[in-house]
Each structure stands twice: as structure tokens, then as C-alpha cells.
Amino acid sequence: MSFDDYNKREGMTPRQIADLFTSVASSYDQIWTIPSYRDPIHVSECVSDFFKEDKRASVRILDVAAGTGMLAEQLWKKGFRQLDGLGPSSGMMGEAMKKGVYTNYYLEFMDENPISTLKTDTYDCVVAAGAFNIGLLPCAALLEMVRLVKPGGVICFGILDARFTEVKDYIDRLEPLMQWLEQDGAWQLLDKKHYDDSYDQDPGNLFRYIVRASDVQVKQYIQKLRHAH
Ligand SMILES: C[S@@+](CC[C@H](N)C(=O)[O-])C[C@H]1O[C@@H](n2cnc3c(N)ncnc32)[C@H](O)[C@@H]1O
């Protein structure tokens, strides 16, 4: 089974999906070709637009669902040097580490649970490319992203328009959670940039949120998500 056979991923456990990525890791970059998959490029452009060139080398960035490091490669080209990766697939991590673009790579799932090795307010920026899809980041990963970014820092991720309605976990949950976090003062939308070509011809948005307070009430949001559908 191919990693991008999305419908078959429905019903698989997070561990099975991580193992699926491991099984394709060595050919991932060739399959997932840059010309048709533009999310890493878009995310890196939006992050570069936020941080001045002379400061970039010291900006601490966590790349969530880092995979083989395609986004980190783009960020590296723009002058960012303090990059950590995070993802659950050992095979993807192995490929990423060959590229020398990450200082640390945390072999972890991101969800609502705090990652014990990472302290609150560690990063200036969290990024995620190709990370919101069937079987990948759960909605509640946003809560952990907010915890990890210092107030005033930025979270930048892309989501294809169709994912909000075709990924079961996201229907009536992902967009509301993004809004609840804003209403509650945890983060503030800086902007949302629309692209016609995030992946192949599929349109999507690149979101940039400024973190305002990292002490999110995780349990309260999990309750709200449970009741959302
Ligand atoms: C489509 S790949 C994207 C990789 C990379 N960001 C890119 O743009 O090429 C999705 C990645 O998400 C990882 N992943 C799946 N579930 C995850 C989770 N809960 N937390 C973090 N990463 C996850 C997979 O192991 C895989 O490497």
C-alpha cells in the first residue's frame, strides 16, 4: 500500500501509519516530487517573511510531522539554522538525518499530550507541511504546538481546503478549534494566504498564527472536541 492511498489510511492506528511511512521513507522524496507538492515551499516563504534575514540563524524552529526534512531543506536555504524535527517514523527520521538539516529529531507523535522532553515556550516558531490529512496530525496537536511556542512567536502550517470536510477527525472540529483558540486569547491569526496549487491543482491555505499565551487548558478543549461530533 502506498503512503498516499488516503482512503486506506482511514481506520489504521497512528503506529501503523508511522510504520507505513517508514516502509516508503527511502523513496519518499522521489515520489513526493517538489513540482507537484508545494507546501514546504509555501511554508518556508511565509516563515521567511516573518523573520528578518539577519536574525534567521538564531530562530528556534520545530518542524512537526517533519518526515524526511523537505521543509527543513527549504528553511535551510533561507538561512534558518536552529531546526528540530518531530515525527513518529524512524525510517523518515533516518532519511532526514542524512541531510544534516536538523539539530534534534524527536521520534514522537504530536497530539494533545505534552511531549515530556520539550519544555513550554521552547520555540520561536512551529511549522508543519503536509501534516493535516487522514491519519496524520489530530486536531489536538494544535494545543501542543501552542504550548511549545513562546508568546510572540509564530505557528505556520498549510491545509488543503478539502481536508476540512473530507477528513473525519477534522469535520466540525479543526476549524472550530482554531477559532476557539483565538477567542480564548491563546493565539491570533496573523494572516491566511490562499494558494491554488498547494498540492497538484488542489487549493489550500497557509495559516500564520501568533501565539499570545502558551498555557492552554488542554482538558477543556478535549472536552469541547469530544462534543463537537
Ligand atoms: C506527508 S508526510 C509530510 C512530511 C514533511 N512535512 C513533508 O512536507 O514532506 C507526513 C508525516 O507525518 C508524520 N506523522 C504522522 N502522524 C503524526 C503525528 N501524530 N505527529 C507528528 N507526525 C506525524 C508521518 O510519519 C509522516 O512523516
The ligand as a MOL file (V3000), in Angstrom:
LIG
                    3D

  0  0  0     0  0            999 V3000
M  V30 BEGIN CTAB
M  V30 COUNTS 27 29 0 0 0
M  V30 BEGIN ATOM
M  V30 1 C 3.0030 13.5560 4.2030 0
M  V30 2 S 4.3300 13.4130 5.3510 0 CHG=1
M  V30 3 C 4.9150 15.0980 5.3880 0
M  V30 4 C 6.3710 15.1570 5.7350 0
M  V30 5 C 7.0450 16.5130 5.5540 0
M  V30 6 N 6.4870 17.5180 6.4260 0
M  V30 7 C 6.9680 16.9630 4.1150 0
M  V30 8 O 6.4080 18.0300 3.8650 0
M  V30 9 O 7.4840 16.2420 3.2460 0 CHG=-1
M  V30 10 C 3.5080 13.2350 6.8940 0
M  V30 11 C 4.4080 12.8930 8.0650 0
M  V30 12 O 3.6290 12.9820 9.2580 0
M  V30 13 C 4.1270 12.0460 10.1800 0
M  V30 14 N 3.1070 11.8660 11.2280 0
M  V30 15 C 2.0350 11.0630 11.2380 0
M  V30 16 N 1.3400 11.1930 12.3760 0
M  V30 17 C 1.9770 12.1500 13.1110 0
M  V30 18 C 1.7580 12.7320 14.3760 0
M  V30 19 N 0.6970 12.4260 15.1410 0
M  V30 20 N 2.6430 13.6460 14.8310 0
M  V30 21 C 3.7090 14.0030 14.0700 0
M  V30 22 N 3.9660 13.4910 12.8620 0
M  V30 23 C 3.1170 12.5740 12.3750 0
M  V30 24 C 4.4220 10.8310 9.3190 0
M  V30 25 O 5.3080 9.9400 9.9530 0
M  V30 26 C 4.9990 11.4950 8.0640 0
M  V30 27 O 6.3970 11.5700 8.1540 0
M  V30 END ATOM
M  V30 BEGIN BOND
M  V30 1 1 1 2
M  V30 2 1 2 3
M  V30 3 1 2 10
M  V30 4 1 3 4
M  V30 5 1 4 5
M  V30 6 1 5 6
M  V30 7 1 5 7
M  V30 8 2 7 8
M  V30 9 1 7 9
M  V30 10 1 10 11
M  V30 11 1 11 12
M  V30 12 1 11 26
M  V30 13 1 12 13
M  V30 14 1 13 14
M  V30 15 1 13 24
M  V30 16 1 14 15
M  V30 17 1 14 23
M  V30 18 2 15 16
M  V30 19 1 16 17
M  V30 20 1 17 18
M  V30 21 2 17 23
M  V30 22 1 18 19
M  V30 23 2 18 20
M  V30 24 1 20 21
M  V30 25 2 21 22
M  V30 26 1 22 23
M  V30 27 1 24 25
M  V30 28 1 24 26
M  V30 29 1 26 27
M  V30 END BOND
M  V30 END CTAB
M  END
